[in-house]
Amino acid sequence: MSDVLSLKPSYYEALKRLTLELAGVHLGEDHAFLVETRLGALARQEGYQSLNKMIDDLFGQGQTRLAVKVVSSLLERDTHFNPDPKGMKAIEEFLFPQLLSLSGSDRIRILSFACSSGQEPYSLAILADKFQKSHPNFSFEILGVDYPSPSLSRAQEGIYTHFEVQRGLPIRDLITYFDRVGENWCIKDVLRESVSFREFHLLSKLDSLGQFDLVLFRNSLAHYSSAAQIRVIRSLSSIVKAERYIMFGAEEALPTSGYNFDPIEGHPHVLIKHASPIEIEPEEERQLMPIIKYNASDDHKESA
């Protein structure tokens, strides 16, 4: 570990356990610099004189609010517009027509899971707006959810730097759907009205989000522990309408059975829901989502 890194080695292990237990995500072995960079910025934002002082408080006093902020900072992802071009093409050419035929004039609800700073939901909104121009009966709303974080706040603002809009956004879409504000670009109201964002613990029960016609859960599954993967996919099953769809990332290994989803020929990373949700037994629920308690004497954590 480099001399410039200041955290105690035991704190790295404790942070990895915290991230796994609160979010179900493996932080990995070689992220010391990332941990210090992101948490150093959070420590300054929270008014601490040093990163070690913030971590001392986190594990010494068991601050739940601080624990959520720490984990959220560690899990922020670098995203860009129009991720996974093949997936976006499948949405435009296959899923939108299918959903229109199934829903008629009813509003299509789309969920972007782990939306980070919002580029995926806004990319979907641009795609849907274009489709709507040639299919007037097509109406839609998009919800992006993620842990509370500065990235999610930026998504809600809808303001991006020139560098960010250059990553995956065609110039024609930039001119059509964004306004220039100083050195930055802001989503136009016509698009913003169809997109909303919500802070949400991704391992929580998802029922309060409502029912959706299409759920995007892309390029996130591999980061979760096996137990968390089961919990997430079963929860997603409960909010996808019957005969509607869930989409994973192009490089992800998909579940081959169960979870109420079937594969679709020609679209290997899109699944269709075929039956009622699987119920999770209370005891199984406890095993999949432990309740975290903090030992005030050191950095040890124990599951209830």
C-alpha positions in Angstrom: 0.0 0.0 0.0 1.4 3.4 -0.9 2.7 5.7 1.8 0.3 8.4 0.6 -2.6 6.3 1.7 -3.6 7.1 5.2 -6.3 4.6 6.3 -5.5 1.8 8.7 -5.3 -1.6 6.8 -8.1 -2.9 9.1 -10.4 -0.1 7.9 -10.1 -1.3 4.3 -11.3 -4.7 5.3 -14.1 -3.2 7.4 -15.2 -1.0 4.5 -15.3 -4.0 2.3 -17.5 -5.9 4.8 -19.7 -2.9 5.2 -20.3 -2.5 1.4 -21.0 -6.2 1.1 -23.5 -6.3 4.0 -25.3 -3.1 3.3 -25.4 -3.2 -0.5 -24.6 -6.8 -1.3 -21.7 -5.7 -3.5 -18.1 -7.0 -3.5 -15.8 -3.9 -3.4 -12.8 -5.8 -4.7 -9.2 -6.1 -3.6 -7.3 -3.2 -5.4 -9.4 -0.2 -4.7 -7.4 1.5 -1.9 -6.7 4.6 -3.9 -10.4 4.9 -5.0 -11.5 4.4 -1.4 -9.3 7.2 -0.2 -10.2 9.6 -3.0 -13.9 9.2 -2.7 -14.1 9.0 1.0 -11.6 11.9 1.4 -14.0 14.1 -0.5 -16.9 12.9 1.6 -15.0 13.5 4.8 -14.4 17.2 3.8 -18.1 17.5 2.8 -19.1 16.2 6.2 -16.8 18.6 8.0 -14.2 16.1 9.3 -10.6 17.2 9.7 -9.3 14.0 8.3 -10.6 10.8 6.6 -9.4 8.7 9.5 -11.5 10.8 11.9 -14.7 10.1 9.8 -14.0 6.4 9.7 -13.3 6.3 13.4 -16.8 7.8 13.9 -18.3 5.5 11.4 -17.1 2.3 13.1 -16.8 3.7 16.6 -20.3 5.2 16.9 -22.2 3.1 14.4 -23.7 6.1 12.5 -26.3 4.6 10.1 -26.7 7.9 8.1 -22.9 8.1 7.7 -22.7 4.4 6.7 -25.2 4.9 3.9 -23.2 7.9 2.6 -19.9 6.0 2.8 -21.3 3.0 0.9 -23.0 5.3 -1.7 -19.8 7.1 -2.3 -17.9 3.8 -2.8 -20.5 2.5 -5.3 -20.8 5.5 -7.6 -20.3 4.4 -11.2 -18.9 6.2 -14.2 -21.7 6.2 -16.8 -22.3 7.7 -20.2 -25.1 8.3 -22.7 -26.4 5.5 -25.0 -24.7 2.7 -23.1 -24.7 -0.7 -24.8 -25.7 0.3 -28.4 -26.9 -3.2 -29.2 -29.2 -3.1 -26.2 -30.5 0.3 -27.2 -31.2 -0.9 -30.7 -33.1 -3.9 -29.3 -35.2 -1.5 -27.2 -36.0 0.7 -30.2 -36.7 -2.0 -32.7 -38.1 -4.9 -30.6 -39.2 -3.8 -27.1 -40.9 -0.5 -27.9 -43.1 -2.1 -30.7 -43.9 -5.0 -28.4 -44.9 -2.8 -25.5 -47.0 -0.6 -27.7 -49.0 -3.6 -29.0 -49.4 -5.0 -25.4 -50.3 -1.7 -23.8 -52.2 0.2 -26.5 -52.7 3.8 -25.3 -51.7 3.0 -21.7 -48.6 4.7 -20.5 -45.4 2.6 -20.6 -43.5 2.6 -17.4 -39.7 2.0 -17.5 -37.3 1.5 -14.6 -33.6 2.2 -14.9 -32.1 0.3 -11.9 -28.8 1.7 -10.5 -29.1 4.8 -12.7 -26.1 6.7 -11.3 -25.9 10.2 -12.7 -28.8 9.7 -15.1 -27.4 9.2 -18.5 -29.2 5.9 -19.1 -32.7 7.2 -18.1 -32.2 10.3 -20.3 -30.9 8.2 -23.2 -34.1 6.0 -22.9 -36.2 9.2 -22.9 -34.6 10.4 -26.1 -35.1 7.0 -27.7 -38.8 6.9 -26.5 -39.4 10.5 -27.7 -38.2 9.7 -31.2 -40.4 6.5 -31.2 -43.4 8.5 -30.1 -43.1 10.9 -33.0 -43.9 8.0 -35.4 -46.3 6.3 -33.0 -48.6 8.9 -31.4 -50.3 6.4 -29.2 -47.0 5.6 -27.5 -46.7 7.4 -24.1 -44.1 6.7 -21.5 -42.6 7.6 -18.1 -39.1 6.6 -16.9 -37.9 6.2 -13.3 -34.3 6.1 -12.3 -33.4 4.7 -8.9 -30.1 4.4 -7.0 -28.5 4.9 -3.7 -28.6 8.5 -2.4 -25.4 10.1 -3.7 -24.0 13.2 -5.4 -24.4 11.4 -8.7 -28.1 10.9 -8.2 -28.5 14.6 -7.3 -26.8 15.5 -10.6 -29.2 13.2 -12.4 -32.1 15.1 -10.9 -30.6 18.4 -11.9 -30.0 17.1 -15.5 -26.9 19.2 -16.0 -23.8 17.7 -17.7 -20.4 18.9 -18.7 -19.3 19.2 -22.3 -17.1 16.2 -21.8 -20.0 14.1 -20.5 -22.3 14.9 -23.4 -19.6 14.0 -25.8 -19.5 10.5 -24.4 -22.2 8.6 -26.5 -24.5 11.5 -27.4 -24.9 12.3 -31.1 -24.6 16.0 -31.9 -28.2 16.1 -33.3 -29.6 14.7 -30.0 -27.5 17.2 -28.1 -28.9 20.2 -30.0 -32.5 18.8 -29.9 -32.7 17.8 -26.3 -30.3 20.0 -24.4 -29.8 23.8 -23.7 -26.4 25.3 -23.3 -26.0 26.8 -19.8 -22.6 28.5 -19.5 -20.0 25.7 -20.1 -22.5 23.0 -19.4 -25.6 21.4 -21.0 -29.0 21.1 -19.4 -31.8 18.6 -20.3 -34.7 20.4 -21.9 -38.0 20.5 -20.0 -39.8 18.6 -22.7 -37.6 15.6 -21.9 -37.2 16.1 -18.2 -41.0 15.9 -17.7 -41.0 12.2 -18.6 -38.1 11.3 -16.4 -37.9 11.2 -12.5 -35.4 9.9 -10.0 -35.7 8.4 -6.6 -33.3 7.5 -3.8 -33.7 3.8 -3.1 -31.8 1.1 -1.3 -31.4 -1.5 -4.1 -31.7 -4.4 -1.8 -34.9 -3.1 -0.3 -38.3 -4.5 -1.2 -39.3 -2.8 -4.5 -43.1 -3.0 -4.2 -43.4 0.7 -3.4 -42.0 1.6 -6.8 -45.1 0.2 -8.5 -45.3 -2.0 -11.6 -43.2 -1.7 -14.8 -43.4 -2.7 -18.4 -39.6 -2.7 -18.8 -36.9 -2.9 -16.2 -33.2 -2.3 -17.1 -30.7 -3.9 -14.8 -27.5 -3.7 -16.9 -23.9 -4.4 -16.0 -24.5 -4.6 -12.3 -25.3 -8.3 -11.5 -21.7 -9.5 -11.3 -20.9 -7.0 -8.5 -23.4 -8.5 -6.2 -22.8 -11.5 -3.9 -24.7 -14.7 -4.7 -27.3 -14.1 -2.0 -27.8 -10.5 -3.1 -28.3 -11.6 -6.7 -31.1 -13.9 -5.7 -32.7 -11.1 -3.6 -32.4 -8.5 -6.4 -33.8 -10.7 -9.2 -36.7 -12.0 -7.1 -37.5 -8.4 -6.1 -37.4 -7.3 -9.7 -39.7 -10.2 -10.6 -42.3 -8.7 -8.3 -42.5 -5.3 -10.1 -42.4 -6.5 -13.7 -45.9 -6.9 -15.1 -46.8 -10.3 -16.6 -45.7 -10.7 -20.2 -43.4 -7.7 -19.8 -39.6 -7.5 -19.9 -36.3 -7.2 -18.0 -33.0 -6.4 -19.8 -29.5 -7.3 -18.6 -26.1 -6.2 -19.9 -24.7 -7.6 -23.1 -21.8 -9.3 -21.3 -23.7 -10.6 -18.3 -24.4 -14.2 -17.5 -28.1 -14.5 -17.1 -30.0 -16.8 -14.7 -31.1 -19.9 -16.7 -34.1 -20.9 -14.6 -36.6 -19.7 -12.1 -37.4 -16.1 -11.2 -40.5 -16.2 -13.4 -38.6 -15.1 -16.5 -38.0 -16.9 -19.8 -35.4 -16.0 -22.5 -36.4 -14.6 -25.8 -35.0 -16.0 -29.0 -32.9 -13.5 -30.9 -32.5 -11.2 -27.9 -30.3 -13.2 -25.4 -30.2 -10.5 -22.8 -33.9 -9.8 -22.6 -36.2 -11.9 -20.5 -40.0 -12.0 -20.5 -42.0 -12.5 -17.3 -44.4 -15.5 -17.5 -45.9 -16.1 -14.1 -46.8 -14.6 -10.7 -44.0 -13.4 -8.4 -42.0 -15.9 -6.3 -42.7 -15.3 -2.6 -39.6 -15.0 -0.3 -40.1 -16.8 3.0 -39.4 -14.6 6.1 -36.5 -16.7 7.3 -35.0 -16.7 3.8 -35.5 -12.9 3.8 -33.3 -12.6 6.9 -30.5 -14.7 5.4 -30.5 -12.6 2.2 -30.6 -9.2 3.9 -28.8 -9.2 7.3 -29.5 -6.4 9.7 -26.2 -4.7 10.5 -25.2 -3.7 14.0 -21.9 -1.9 14.9 -19.7 -2.7 17.8 -18.8 0.6 19.3 -15.5 -0.7 20.6 -13.8 -1.5 17.3 -14.6 -1.9 13.6 -16.3 -5.3 14.0 -19.8 -5.7 12.6 -22.2 -8.5 13.4 -25.4 -9.6 11.8 -28.5 -9.7 13.8 
